Amino acid sequence: MQRRFCFRLFCFILLLLLLSGCEKNAPPPSGAEAPSASEVANPADAGSDSLDAPSAEALQIARALLVEPIGAQVVESHLEALPIWRSFQSKRPALVLMTLDPLLWPPPQELQAELLERITGFDTAQLQRLTSVKSVDPPIVIPSVVDAALRAGWFRELVWVIPAAVSFEELSLDVLRQQFLERNFLSPAEVAGLERSEYGFRGMVRGLPFQAVHPSTLPPLSGKVLFHFGVDFFRELYKGEIKSPLYPLLHEMMVAVREAGWEALAVTVAQGNLGGTLPLATRFIGADVARLMANPQWLAEIPDQWDRRGRALYLDNFFQNDEIFRLYQAMLKEDPADPSVHYALFQRYRQRKETAAALQELAEAVRLDPIYGLEYLDLANLALERKAHGKDLEMLQLAADAMPENPWLKIDLAKAWLRMGGEGKRHALALLQELQQLPWSSIYFPEIPPMLEALQKVAQSEEGEAS
């Protein structure tokens, strides 16, 4: 069993494609209401099927980003943003990305027409279901999200904010060209057309204007934009609270966004924990960005909750456990429904070796946001390492209970039941039969049905021997 089942899945998808070719008490501005942490941190409870398409009125209104309040839609993965983006296609806004990479991986040439038809032809409910974290038949995969949206004609241009840790002057056109070619984001002709600009680089991608810009030199854009932020943007920028304190870094980036003067029709925020890109300890960032969009006045004075968390993160470098615990307790008192605080307390109790209290806090975090159930996978691995027989199965069952429609967890759970032997084989067989009924994608997961069949044969043969 891998440390992260979802990371294993993500790596497999990439390999397949390669082979194929916390707020102040002051009220928010008029018209804005700060969502609670539980409201913005829990898109995965229903696999994002519950996301509503923007109203006709919302489609007409653009707001000055981080000047006027705007409600951000929080999703688990970049893929889940597709139905939201599609609802604005009649406006053909510019797409502005603040993500780890530009998500321009093209599907194999022979599949592009079929996949494009799927993302354009399905109704909203179908597309939401197929792009959710629990889908076994996605229309595309995460690295191809923007490529597909551009080919579908939903946007008039693309602006990617490079998560650059170097200065604007240190950005290299040759390095960018090489990276785009190696990762197959741009064709050789598109790469050859890239040139320097006063904001970074510019060229054409999929027949549309394209800019890759430094976060300190964001370009003005005429017309409306759709702004998409991925928490993975900080993966290479955040080096810990001593070298690059998180909230000052976030503040710096968002001030630059405000000063760019973009008029946003919508904002989407991808958390990215289920994809294995980021650890659960970073999950609060997506919620904080969403709340900042609704409360842009926080750029002038950060909320108390951010100050407390920032101090807790900093003090962790100096093992100030008692003070850290006090700060998180104060955060919990102000917002008992913030799952990220319960998760932080789980980590503190675990350091104190107070297992019962730790598991209680984790259970509450999972109740508020089921994605925190991924922590049970780490605990299951720990149980296996310590040869705590049966404890790994208990932890896997808790993870599966938290996300009951997630098929990847059920595969790991079935394998755990098989390891148990005896009556465990009967439980494994029931899970495997259920999994075999799912419409596994023949494009992305052709190996899954044969694997399930092989596991079923093991379960049936050993069950017969046991009986």
N, C-alpha and C positions, 0 to 999 in steps of 0.2 A: 504494500500500500504506500503510495507516495505521500509526501508531506502536504501537498495541495493537489487534490484530484483535478481541480479546474486548471491549474497551471499545466498539468500533464496534457489536458485536452487542448489548451491553447498552443502548446509547443507542437502537438501532433498536427494541428491545423496549419501552422506555419510550415512545417516540414512537407505536408501534402501539397501546399501551394508551390513551394520551391521545386518539388519534383515535377510538378505539372507545368512548368514553364515560368450667543451667548451674548446677551444684549444689555444696554442701559435701560433704566426704568423710564426714561423720557419717551413719549409716544413717537411713533414713526410719522413721517410726513403725511399730509392729507392723501387719502386714497390708498395707503399702504398699511398692511397689518403684518407684523412680524410673525411668521409661522413658528410653532414650537419645534424643538429639536426632533421630536418624534414624527412630526408631520413631514419634515424635509429629509429625514434620514432613513425612511422606510419605504423605498420604492419597490423592494423585492418581495414584499409580503404577498402580493398577488402577481408577481412576475411582470409588473407594469401593465397588465391587461386593463387595469382600472384607470389608466391615463385617458383623460378626455381630450378630444380634438379641440383646438382653440375655436371659440365662437366666431361668428361672422364679424361681430364688433371688434373682437380682439385682433382679427386679421388686418383691420384698418388702422390700428393705433400703433405708432412707433414712439418709443420713449428714449430720451437722452440717457445713454447707459451710464449708470452710477451717478447720475444727476437727479433723475426722476426714478421713483420706485418701480420695479418690475418684478413680477413673480416668476422665478426660475422653476423649470420643471426638472426634478432630479430623477435620473435613471441609473440603473446599475451599470450598464455597459454602453459603449458608444453605439453599438448595434441597436439598442432600444430607443435611441433618439430618432431613428429613421421615420417612424410614423409621424412624429411631431414635425420634422423637417418637411415631409411631403405635404402637410396641411398648408404650408406657406408657398407652395410651388407657383401659384398664380401670381405672386408678388415678385418672384425671381430676385430675392435679396442676395447680397453678397454673404458668403459663409466665412465667418472669422473663427479660426480654431486656435485655442490654447491647449495643445495636447502634446504628448510625448513625441509622436510622429504624425505625419499628415494623413495617415489612413488611406493611402493611395495605391495599395497593392492590387493589381488587376487580376481578376480571375482568369483561368485559362481561356484563350481566345475562343475555343469551340463551345464554351459554356456561357459566354458573356450575354448573348441574345436571350437565352433561356432565363438566366438569373435576372436580367433587366426586366423582362416581362413579369417576373414574379413580384418584384418590388413596386412595379407600377400598376399591375393588374388587380392585385388583391384589394378587397375593401379594408377599411381601417381596422376593424376587429380582427380580421385574418392576419394582417401585417403585424399588429401588436402581438398576437399570439405566437407568430413564427419568429419574431425578433426577441422574444422574451428569454430570460436566462434559463428557462426550463425547456426550451424548444430542442427537439432532436432532428428537426428538418428546417434549419434556417435558410432564408433565401440567399444570403451571403454570409461571410464571416467577418469578424471585427476588423481585421486589417484592410478590408476592401470597402468599408462603409462610405467614405468620401468619394472614392472612385465611382461607386455605383450611383451616388446622388448626383455627381457631375454628369455622368453619362445619361442619366434620366432627364437632365435639363432643368433641375429644380433651382439652380443658382446661376447668377450672372458672372460671378468671379469668386476666386478662392484666395483667402489671406491666411497663411499659417504663421503664428508667432513661434519662432524657434525658441525652445527652452535652453537658451544659451547662457552658460556660466562665464563665458569670456566677454570682453567688451565688443562693441560694435566694430571697432577698428580691427580686431583680431579675427573676425569672421572671414573665412576663406571660401571664395567661389569654387576653387578647385576641389576642396574637401567636400563641399556640399554636392557638387556634381558627382564625385566618386561615390558618396553615400547613397544618393538617389539611384545611381545605376546599379550598385551592388544590391540594394534592397528592392529593385524593380519598381520603385515608385513612379518614375518618369521613364518615357521611352528615350532611346538615344537622341532622337531629333529634338525632343522636349528639353533634354539636358543640354544639348548644344546651344539651344536658344536662350538659356539663362544668362542674365547679365547683372552687373551690380546696379544698385539704385541708391538713392539717398536714405532709404529705409532698410535696406538689406539687399535683396535680390528680386528680380522680376523676370517673367517669361510667360509661356503659355502651357496649360495643362488641359488635356482632353478638349482642346479647342477653345478654352476660356482663359481670360487673364488670370495670372497667378503671381502672388507675392509671398516670399518667405522673408519675414522681417525680424529684426532684433526687438526684444521686449522693451527696450528703452527708446525706440524710435518707431512708434506705431503710426501708420499713415492715415491721413484723413481720407474718408470714403464718401463719395456722393451717393445718395440713395440709401435705402434701408439695408440693415444687416440682420443676420441671425447669428448670435454669439454662442459658441459651444466651448465649454470649459471641461477639461478632464483633470481629475486630481493627479493623474499620472504626469502631468506637466511638471510637477515639482520633484519627480523622482531623481532627476540628475542635478537639480538646483539645490535641494535641501541637503545640507551636509551636517546637520545636527545643530543644536541650539547655541553652541559656542561659536561655530564658524558662520552659520547662516540662520539666525533665529526665524522661526516660521512666520509668526504674525507680522514682523517688520517686512519680511520678504513678500508675503501676500499683500500687505499694504502698498509696498512699492509698485508691484505689478498692477494692482487695481487702480492706483492713482494714474498710472500711465494710460490705462484703458479709458478712464474718465476724461483725461486730457485729449484723447484722440477725437472726442466729439462724435462718436458713432450713435446713430439713431437705430435702436434695436426693436425689431418686431417681436422677438422672443429670445429667451436664454435657456439653454439646456446644460445640465451639469451631470457628468458621468463619474460615478464613484470608483468603479474598477476593482473592487476587492474580490469579487467572485471570479474574475478572470486571472487572478493570481499575480497581477502586476504590482499590487501594493499590499502591505500588511494591514491587518485590521486596526492597528493602532493609529492609522492615518485616516480612518473612515470619517472622522468628524469634519475633515476639511471640506468635503462636498457640501455638507449641511451648512457650514459657516459661510461658504461662498454664496449659496442660495439665499441665506438670510441677509447677507450684505447687499445683494441685488435689491432686496425689498426695503433695505434700510441704508441707503447710500450715505446718510449723515454719519454713519459709523467711521467713514474715512477721516472725519474731523476729530472724532473722539471715540476710541475703541470701547466696546462694552466691557463691563466688569468680568463677564465670563471668559472673554478672550484673555484679559489680563491675568486672571487666575490660572488658566490653562498654560499660558505662556510661561508664567513663573514656575509652574509644576514641571513643565518640560525642561526648563533650564536647570532647576534644582536636582533633577534626576542625574545630572552629570557629577554631582557632588554627594550623592547618596543621602540626601536630606529627607529620608523616608517619612518621618513624622510630620514635617511641614508640608510635604507633598500630599500626604493623606489628609491633612487639614484643609488644603486648598480644594481637593476634589470633594470633600464632604460639604464645603461651602457651596460649590457648584451644584451639588445634588440638592441641597436645600433650596436653592433658587429655581432649579428646573429638575424636578424628580423624574420627568419623562424623557430625559436625555439619555439615550442608550449608550452613547460614547463615554459618559461619565461612569455609568455602571460597569462598563468594560474596563475603564481605567482602574476602578476600585477592585475589580477582579484581579487585575495584575498586581496591585499593591498587596492585597490579602495573600495572593499566591507567594509573593516574595517573603511575606511573614510566616509562610507555611501554615496559614489558617485555612485549611482546605475547604471546610464546610462553608465558611463565610465567602470564600472565593467563588465556589460553585453557585452559591445563592445569587451573587452579583452577576455572574455570567448568565444564569437563567433569566434574570430580569432584563439584561441587555438583549438576549435572544427574543424574549417576549415582545419587546418594543421594536426590535429590528432583527428579523430572522437570519440575516446574513452573518451576524455574529456567531451563529451556530457553526461556522467554519472552524472556530476555535476548538470544538470538540474533536475535529480531525487531528489536530496537534496532540490533544490529550490521548486520543486513541493510539497514535504513534508512540507516545511516551509509555503507555501501558504495554505495548508490544515489546519495546526495548527493555522494559523492566520485567518482562515475562509475567505480567499480572494478568493471567489468563481469565478471560471473560470480561475484564474491565474495558478492553479495546472495543468489544462488541457493544457494551453499554454506552460508550461514548459515541460510537457510530450511530447507534439507534437514536440518541438524542439529536445528533446532527440531522438525521433523516426525518425525525419528528418536527424539527424546526422548519425544514423545507420539504414537505411531503411530496411535492410534485417534481422534485429535482431527480432526474433519472440517474445522473452520475453518482449521486450518493447511494442510490439503491444498488448499483453495481458493486460498489465497495462493501455495502452491507451484506449482499449475497455472498461475496467472497469470504467475509468474516464468518458468516454462518457455516460455510463449507469448512473453514478451518476448525470450527468447533467440533464437527463430526456428530455422530448420533442423530438426535432429533434436530440438530441444527440444519441437517441436509433437507429436511422437510420445509423449514422456513426459507432456505435458499431456493428451493425448487419453486415455491410460490412466488417469490420475487422475480426469479428468472422468467417464469411464464408470463408474468405481468409485463416485464420489460420487452419480451419478444413481440408483444402486441403493438408496440409503439412504431410509428412510421419513420424509422431511421433513414436519414438521408443517404442515398446511394452515392452522392457526390462527395460528401464530407466524412461520412462514417461508414464506409462499406465494410470495414472489418468488425463492426460491432455485432451484427446478427450472427456471423459464424462463431464469434467468441462466446456469445450467450448460449448458442447451441452446444458448444463444447462444454461449457460449465454445467449446462442442464444434464448432459450425459453423465458427467461426474456425479452430480447430485443423485440422479436416478440409480446409477450402479451402486454407489455406496449406500444409498437408502435401502436398496434391495438386500445388500449384504448385512446391513445393520438389523433388518427385520428378520 
